[in-house]
Amino acid sequence: MATYTYSTNNRIANLEPLSKALEQHLNRPIKVESYPDVPSFIQGIKSNQVDIGFINTLGYLLLSLDNENMEPIATLEVKENAKDNYKTVLLGNSKKVGNVDSLKSDSEKVAIEFVAPGSTSGNLIPRLFLSSIGIQFPEQQFEKVSYAGNHKAAIERLIQGKTDICAVGSNEYHRQLQIDSSLSQSTSILWMSEEIPLGPVLLNKRITDSEKKSLIGFLSTLHKTNPEALKAVKDGWSEAKQAEKFLPISDHYYDNFRKVNGNSSNLPEILNFFLDNLFR
């Protein structure tokens, strides 16, 4: 069982209660590992080093470009009445970039801060939106493109005037807004995405059909049989805070998501750009 590190959390402790319960369920030992980042995790998957993987949405889309080893079997399902659970917020400095029109017309004078190359809400989704409004090559069309390392740092850099706009997850934006309500005056929401589907649980195709069926059943009832293990998993991913349970899925679960703001044609190009330029 494996995942990837975000910021300073390798998430091993978040998966250990689940792995111990799964050991008893499958009657076989399970080792939990964490890769330094999404690219190295994908490489580990392609090298057939992972049997069960917990990956983010961007990581899965990258993997699906050339995926032979794994299949998605489940994801965390967010409760129906959840609001602003996992979205991208594109924030602008109110004095310099107040709306999308000014962003489009003056992009060459604008500095943008993404979160990290492997971030779904802080890199992939905003790039899909920018592509849909004509900014298909941020590195060429913006004055400066940089990465803050995490969502909180991206917002801080915007407040400090070190960047003109930033793209972050909505949960961190709302968290910072609760801490400092003046954030709504000093920044402008240029765009907010629809809810982003959470990343999948991946299963190696070498796992037998009977074990696959057993594992899906185990995850589907975890909220009833072992809510503590489910909570530990949720605590490892901020976007999973409002999730209620695991939902069985296939690759088709992400079909609607592959289209952002009426634009789908540039997703493969953006993903390949990531592979060629950001993940080397």
N, C-alpha and C positions, 0 to 999 in steps of 0.2 A: 504494500500500500504506500502510495507516494503523493506528494504535493510539492508546492514551491513556496519560497520565502517571500513575504511582503514586509518591507521596511525591516524591523528587527525581529519579527515573529516568524519562526520557521514552521509554525503550526503543528509540530509533532505532538505537543501536549494536547492540542485540540482533537487530534485523531486517535490518540491512544485509548480513550474509553471505548470508542467505536471498534478499534482493532481487537481489543480484549474480548468484547462481546461477540465479535465475528469469529474469533478463534474458537470459542465454545460452540458457536452455531455450526461452523464448517468442520470442526474437529481437526484443525490443522494450524500450524504456527503462522503468524502474520507479523512481519517486520514493517515498521513505519519509517520512511525516509523522507527527507526534504531536500529539494534541489535549490541552488542559490537564487534562481530566477526562472521565469517562464521559458526562455529559449533553451536553457540547459535541461529543463524538465521535458520539453518536447523532444530533445535529442535523446534523453534517457528512454522515452517511450518508443521512439523509432529504433533504438538499439535493443528493444525487447527486454528492458530491465524492470518494467512496471507491469503488475498484474491488475491492480485497482488504482485508479488515479483520480484525484480531485483537482480539477483545472478550472481556470476562469474562462469566460466566454470568448475573449480574444484568443487565448491559447488554443481553445478547441477549433476555432475557425482557421487559425494558422495550421494546426495539425491536419484539418480536413482537406487541405490543399493536396496533401500527399500522405494519406493515412492508410496503412495496411494492417496495423496491429490491434487497434482499439475500436470499441464501439460505445456510444453513450447509452447508458441504461437507466439513469435516473437524474433528477435535479431537485433542488429544494424548491418547494412551492410556497409562494407568498400568499398570505391570507387575502381573501377577496376584498376586504375593506381597507387594505393597506394603501397609504398615500405617500407619494414621493419616496418609495423604498429604494429604488436603484435607478437613478437617472443621471444624465450628464447635464451640468449647468455650465454655460459659457458666460463668464462674468467679464465685464469691462470696467475700466476706470471711468467713472461718470463724467469726468471733465474732458476726457480725450475720445473715448469710444462709447457713445450713448445708445447706439442701435446698430442693427445689422447693415443698414444702408451705408452708414459711415464706415463700418468695417470693410465692406466691399470696395468702396471708392478710395479709401486711404490705406489699404492693406500694406503697401510698401513703406508706410511710416509707422507701422504697428509692430510691437514685440508681443509674442504669444508664449505662454508658459503651459506646457503639458505636464502631466504628472510623472509618467515613466513610460519607456518604450513598451512594456508589457501590460499596461493598464487598459482595460476595456473602456471604462467611463472617462478616463483621463487622457486617452490618446486615440483609440480606434473610433469611437462614436463621434467625437468632435471633428475628426478628419473626414468622416463620411458626411457630416453636415456641411463642413466647409467646401467639400467637393461639390455638393449639391447647389451651392450658391456661386460656383465659379472659381473658388480657390482650391484648385486641384493639387497644387504643389506648394504647400506652406513654406517649405525651406527656401523656395525661390520667390514667392510672392509676398512674404512677410519680411519686415526689416530684420527680425531676429526670432529664432525658434530655440527654446531651451526646455529642460526638464527639471522640475523642482525636487523630485524624489518621492514625495508623497502628497496627498491632497491638501493637508493642512499647510504645508510649506508653500504650495502654489498660491493659496489664498493670501498667505502672509506676504509673499513677494508682490502680489498685486496691491495690497494695502500700503506696503512700503514704497511703492512707486518704481519697483525694479522691473516691472513688466506692465503692459497696457491691458492685456486680457489674459484670462486663464481658463482652463477647462478642467473641471473637477467633478467628483461624484456629488450628487445632491445631498446625500446623508451628511457629508462633512460640511457642506455649505450651511445646512440648517443647524448643525451643531455649533458652528462658529457664530451664526446669527443669534442663537440663544445666549451665547457668551457676550456678544457685543452687538446690540441691536442697531448701532450706527452703521453697520456694514451695509444695510439696505440703502443708506443715503450716499455712501462713498463709492458704491459699486452699482452697476446696472446689470440686470439679467438680460443678456442679448438673445439667448435661446435656451430652452430646456427640452430635453428629449422625452420621448415616451418611455415607459418602463422598460428596462433592459432585462432580458431573461437571464437568470443565474446560470453559471457554468455547470457542466455535467459531471456526473460520476462516470468514469470510463472503465471499461472492463476489457482485458486482453482477450482476443478471439481464441486463444488457445485453451481458455477455461471451458470446461465441459458444459453442455446445455443444461444438465441437471444442476450443476453448481451455479450457473447463471440464473436459472429460475429460482433457486433457493436464495441467492443473494438479493435478487429483486424483491422477493417476498419479505426478506429480512429488513431491507431498507424501507419498504412501504409501510411496515408496521412499527418502525422504530419509535415513533412518537408515542405509541402505546406501551411497548414492551420495555423501552429504555430511554425515557425522556432526558435523563441526565447526559447520556452519550450524544443525543441530538443537540442538546444545548451547547455542549462542548464544541461540536462542529460549527454551529452557528456563531459562537463567540470568536471563531477564527477568521470569519469573513464579515466585515461591517455591513455588506450588502444583504446579508442573510438574517439580519436581526428580526425582521418581521415574517420570516418563514415559519410555516407550521409543520411541514412534514416533507418526506421525499415522495416525488411523483415519478412513476415509470415513464420513460420517454424513448424516442428514437431520434435520429438525425433530423427528421422532418420538423421536430419541435422548434428548430431555429430558422425555418424557412421565412416566416414573416419578418423576423428580426434582420434578415439579410438585406432588407430594404429600409433605408433611412431617409426621411423627408422626401419621399417620392423618388429617391435615387438608389439604384442598385447596380448600375453598370460599372462603377468604379471600385466596388469592394475587392474583386480579385487583384486589381492593380495596386490598391492600397496595401493589401496583405503581402503581396510580393515585394512591394517597396520596403515593408518592415523586414522581411527576410533578407533582402539584398543590402539594406543600409543600416538598420537599427539593431539587428540581432546577430551581427558578425562578431 
